[in-house]
Amino acid sequence: QVEYLKDINNKDNNFYKNNYKKDTKYISKYTSEKSGWTVINIIEDKALTKDTTNIMKILFAIFVVFNLFFILYSKTFFKDILKPIKELIKKMKGIKDGRLDEITNINTSLEEINELGSNYNKMINDIKNLMVERDLKERERSKEEMKVLQAQINPHFIYNTLNVIKLMAMISKAESIRKVTDSFMKLLSATFRSESTFITVREELEYLDHYAEIMKVRFGDDFNLVVKVEEEVRNLYIIKLILQPIVENAIVHGINEIDGEKNIIITGYISEENLIFEVEDNGRGITEEEIESIFTSKEKSNTSFNHIGIKNIESRIRLNCGQGYGIKIEGEKNKFTKVKLILPILMKKES
């Protein structure tokens, strides 16, 4: 008889655990009431835990494989994600110091990282293009200013003015000669005196008075130039000789073609954080078609003081003040023409 079964009948429990010679066995017994027979069932621990052991081995193998995959993924993550991102951060920090370097080696298996690098490179190229465009605009602005300065005095205007002086001298009106000559000299001084693009509104209006004096002699003292500009506006800064071409158009193409009272009204005021100047005349008026042609025509006047068209005035305003500023024109045929200049409020002189 097996040793571990000798005292089985003395056990009170029908199921118990027995350790015999380093082997663990689970023993259960059942006694039939009818026959009195006792059925004993013996299960070894190894047989009972065999499936559990196999499952543990499988789980361990899965754990090892998972760790291997994790290590491989970590290397890929560092190579394809962390390294490009670190390079991107380094390049972006360099932007603060003015270094616009592209990311040259972006070639990962992750589409999102490649797209991020491509977008960064595109942004850098856009910045470089904007800088080039800015430099081109600055050169264009300098060229435009040079053209404006070169065109400030039209030889035909000088000839006409000197001819007026000659005729006045012939009829010996010395005071009138002195007056028109003085106005002409001050107007010339305004053109060549300063290299600055901006002057005060007060100075601009003074030069406009001198110009009007000459035009009154040339076309006859039969028009009124009315200036309605408040004192606070007169102390602001404006582009030099920006009003003169508009007044000239009002005289030559507006009131000069009508009979009766001829008025040119200049109004200057501040509205919605802008400096507004309006030049309105009661001349022959203007149509929508004529307004459109003004901004598309490239013709120049050969008898004016500075043959600068309205379109060029708007270009000059935008070059010096920005795209948010410019000119608007409105009017009605045989009634009036109003030219509105929209300018920034400048408290000090710009370059």
Steps between C-alpha positions, in 0.01 A plus 500: 500500500623847413628684803298814451180291485545316831326758711243610245213354697605703801455827307194696582506698175404349170762714321848579618853575381788258563872559461678172439865470394512855362190435295178678572183306450135593538288217645123479513281211628139398466325218697182344362222457755356195328810294438731650755770525239737800515618653174831684522609748231866604488619792284865602481582871527699488178204365307268757659723798425624383161268730300572795728874449455461487123297822508767667712769392253294641213442828685870525577585443135250769399653734756849443360381554142311814604812641663702428188242682289495787751879538478486499121214752505689724741796508266269579209319763708826672586625482144178595317337736750718636778808570290315698226301691762818592690654623176186698424508665844867586453431660163203695637712639783745620236227711338518738799864566410417557135616160374248378246634149450292225346476145634694309236471138618138416570441147381305293748243225468239722666303713257405753769866575585590532132208739452608701806850536358365592156272766649789643700719518188213664311460755781873581485485539122194725533683718755802525268273590208325765711837647595602510135164655411545757777845592369360529147220727627752715683704538183179567306405761757841668466470499122146637521610777733786583265259519208270723700784734593625508143150575375416763759581785267370474149697715252177603328368638827820696557479640149136603542571665836800691369294607202238641737774690684628635168157622394442661837833675479402642163200671651706609804309346783796469731307390811326220313833392354654490845204305638486230234878467492514463876230232491679317226832506686338368818337222307836406350648508848236258621604256230874505554541625857469169686562136414228392743183356353284641783433857610243655732150568373566866580794508258305310236218758515751788476651350184148450368429872551811588299391266224148651496647851467686395187196323354284808564742707294511240226122433474370824635409588857154353467493204737490464876718259696335436837697306764312345793762328713501505880810603694563152642506357148748764380758366745486145358730372227407427140674394179665803342313665207223237505215753480641716221436258210140454612440875522662534159255248353214689663613823333600372156236231448224627728427867565695629199232356273201676657367851529385669816632461854786253525581345836750244621447391860771311690388328819727318742380301800554185704253213460518141626871525581582632152601842371252599228546774241225588255551722196163595353428730206176622342628454146383283215465195722593142423336173398559146624665414167740792533586400858584149381716632215696722741636194680575310179636775273876543465485842332693792651434869475774700334383838623475433872733571785595136549306279252419253779168325438245397761602136460861587576391700806321193631810287432711754687262493798502120517877475462556744786203422725383146422230322300222610733523860376432669167252710303126495440321714242134587475304757305210584274511631146470881476480531879809405696808281536635390838836330547552343844846412630512236777827535693647383831515730803870584537610694806865508393695509179555170324799417282 
